């Protein structure tokens, strides 16, 4: 039991999380440390504050897009790193589309101004010129 606690505390399991900007972070799940992830009834969940900021588990994005075979590729990529293999950056074609959208600046909940299309744009009303005396 003590060895189990020590292992969880010193080397907690880590899971890939996608931030609002599309950065993939390996976040720990430890019962004694508050962080981005927590365990509830055997499930790994994003903490409410982080979820509100747009963070989501990478696996959930793969599942949502029906691309679990690419999730398996990501898991093998992570395992290769843990085994000490040198690896290039993970290829974009294996990432969920949501990650790429976030990296392109389309963050969830972000409000941005965009100019109207030419069809929507109205000419500015002419203002009367000031008279000079």
N, C-alpha and C positions, 0 to 999 in steps of 0.2 A: 504494500500500500504506500509506504513512504517513497519507494522508488518511483511509483506511478506519479505521485504528486510532484516529485522533483523533476521528472521528465516533462510534465505538462508545464511547469513553471519555467524551467530553463530552456526548453526546446518545444514550445507549443506548436501544434499543427497550424499550417498556414494555408490560406485559400486565396485565389486570385479574385480581386475586386476591381471594378472599373469605376474610376472617378467621373465627375461631371465633365471633365475635359478630355476623357478618353485614355487617361493614363492607367495602365494595369499595375496594381500593387499587390504584393503577396502579404496579406494581413494575418497576424496571429489570432488564434482563438484560445484564450486562457481564462479560466474561471476566476482568477484572482486579480486580473488587470482589466480595467475598462478600456475599450477600444472600438474599432470600427465594426468588429464582428462579435457575436455571442452565440452560445449554444442554447437551444430551447427544445426540450423533448426529443433530442437526437438530431435536430435540424440545425444547420448553420444559417444564421440570419444577419443581415446588416443592421447595425444599431440605428434606432429611430432618427437620431440627429444626423447621422451620415446618409441615411436613406433620403431624408428631407433635402439634403444638399445634392442629391442626384446619384449617389453611389449605388451600385448594384453588383451582385455576384456575377462573375463572368459566365459561370455555368448556366445561370438563369437566362442569359442572353442567347447562348447557344440553344438551349431548350426552347425558348420562345420562337426562334427562327427555324427550328426543326433541323439543326445541323449538328447533332450529337456526334457524328463521325469526325467532325472537325474538333470537337471538344476532346476526343480521344487523342487527336494529333497534338493538341496543346498539352495534355497530360504527359504524353511521351516526351515532349520538348522540356517540360519542367523536370521530369525524371532524369533526363540526360544531363541537365545542369547539376542536379544533386549528385549524380554519379561522377561529376568532374569533367564531363565532355565539353569541349569548346563548341559554342553554337553561335550562328549568326542571329540577327534579330528575327523574331517570329514573323513569317510572311503574312502580309496584309490579306491575301486571298483566303486565308484560313480563319480570319477574325470575323466576328459577327458584324453585320452592316451597321448596327448601332454604335459600335466602338469607332468605326471609321467616320460616322456622322459627328460624333462628339469631338473627334480629333480635328475635324474640319471646322469646328466652331459652333456646331448646332447642339448646344448643351441643353438638356432638359430643363424646362422652366425659365430659360433665358429669354428675356424680352429684348428684342432689338428693333431699331427703327430701320425701315427700308423706304427708299424713295418710291413714289407712285409710278405706275407705268405711264407711258406717254398718253395713252388713251384716257387714263384717269386724271392726268394733270390738267388743271384748268389754268388758262392764262391769268396772270395777276391782273387785278383790276387796276386800271390806270388811276393814279392819284393826281389830283389837280396840282399844277405847278404853282409854287409860291410866287406871289406878285412882288415885284420890286418897286419901290417908290422912288 
